[in-house]
Amino acid sequence: MTFLQRGKDDGFQKGAKMPVSNIGAAVGALLIAAGVLWTMASGVPAPAMAGAAAGLYCMFALKVADQWEKVAVLRLGRYIGLRGPGLFHMIPIVDTLSRFVDQRVRVASVTAESTLTRDTVPVNVDAIVFWVVWNAEKSILEVEDFIQAITLSAQTALRESIGRHQLAQMITEREMMGHELQRILDEKTNPWGITVQSVEIRDVKIPHELEDAMSRQAQAERERQARNILGQAESEIAEKFSAAALTYQNNPVALHLRAMNMLYEAIKERGSMVIVPSSAVETMGLGGSLATAALGGARAQ
């Protein structure tokens, strides 16, 4: 029911629901009116009859296809060619028209509900298929209802693709999955004169309980990574301290300069006080340096 409604809205039943085109009706009305006026002027009924016949013929013989449309003409059931876009002529009763084929880019929405992935997770997947009719003749003669055919083919291919992929791949690799669906559909629809331009995975829905479990799993994974990073940082810091200790052990002057720099950084701010063990001061010979720094601080105040 949905497909029939869509076909009518898109103009695929145009030949059936509009047997008389606007231009055909206008030309027919003009011919009938001309015949009637001629008969009234001459008093002979023949012009009115001829005008009526010609007007009725033009009403059903003159057709118009829009710029993006093609239509097949069948003469006594045999295909004789495509018509359109624009004005074209057919022989009433002898010729019949197929559906008007829209050759613009079309969009089909497909859904796969409660389909199991490769790791047996039920998912609901929504996808959009962009396709175009590149050969109207094949689409008319090779398949009965190509709209329904491509929609059902896309739905089947989507379910098959879901069964071949795990949930993580479907969530993180939607573009790859879309390319795979496009290739599968294009191989099937090319003999019908239809090209699938692209397939986009719009949404992947999973059960709410599984969402909670995945959220907890992701949180635990992040915490594990944070602990690993912290442990790696501590290991790198320990290695740096070990290398610095070897350097200071072999070079007492470097240790002395480093200690003086640390004390200077600590007492250069006004009002600061640093407590240093006397043994460390005597070992590094910093008594004179501390006294000088203290006197400098007192003068600054």
Order of alpha helices (4+ residues) and beta strands (2+ residues): alpha-alpha-alpha-alpha-beta-beta-beta-beta-beta-beta-beta-beta-alpha-alpha-alpha-alpha-beta-alpha-alpha-alpha-alpha
